[in-house]
């Protein structure tokens, strides 16, 4: 299985990046909680996908 209990998956809302995490699966791996801010990595990925720099 490619994605399982060893992978954390976070769904973000882009309305407020300071508290963007709205759903989390397997958050015990990082301690991330609902309401956590978007990470720098996720923000860079978002910018890369939209072509902004």
N, C-alpha and C positions, 0 to 999 in steps of 0.2 A: 504494500500500500504506500503510495507516495505521500499522502497527508494523513496523519493519524494523531494519536494522543501525544506524540512527541513534538508536534508543531503548534505554535500559537498563531491564531488567526484573529485579526482585529478589523472590525468594520468602523470606518470613520465617517462622520458628517463634516462636510467642509464649511458649514455655517460659522463655526467658531473654532479655530485651530488650537486654542488654549485648552479646550475641553472637548476634543473631537471624537474620542473613542466612545461609541454608542453600544457596541456588542463585542464580546471577547470570548473566544473558545480557548481553553487550555492556558488561561492567564497566569496560572500558578508557576509557570516556567520563568516568568520575568517579574511577577508581582504587579503587572499593569492592571489598572482598574477602569471601570466605566467612568468617563469624565476625564481620563488622562489626556494630555496634549498629544498632538501628532509628533512623531519623531523626526529628527533631521533627515534620516534616510528616506522616510516616506514622503517628506516634503520635496526632497531632491528628485525622487522617482516621479512625483506628480508634475514637477516642472519639466522634467525630461519628456514625459508623455505629451504635454501640451506644447512643447517646443519653446517654452519661455526660458530665458536665462537672466 
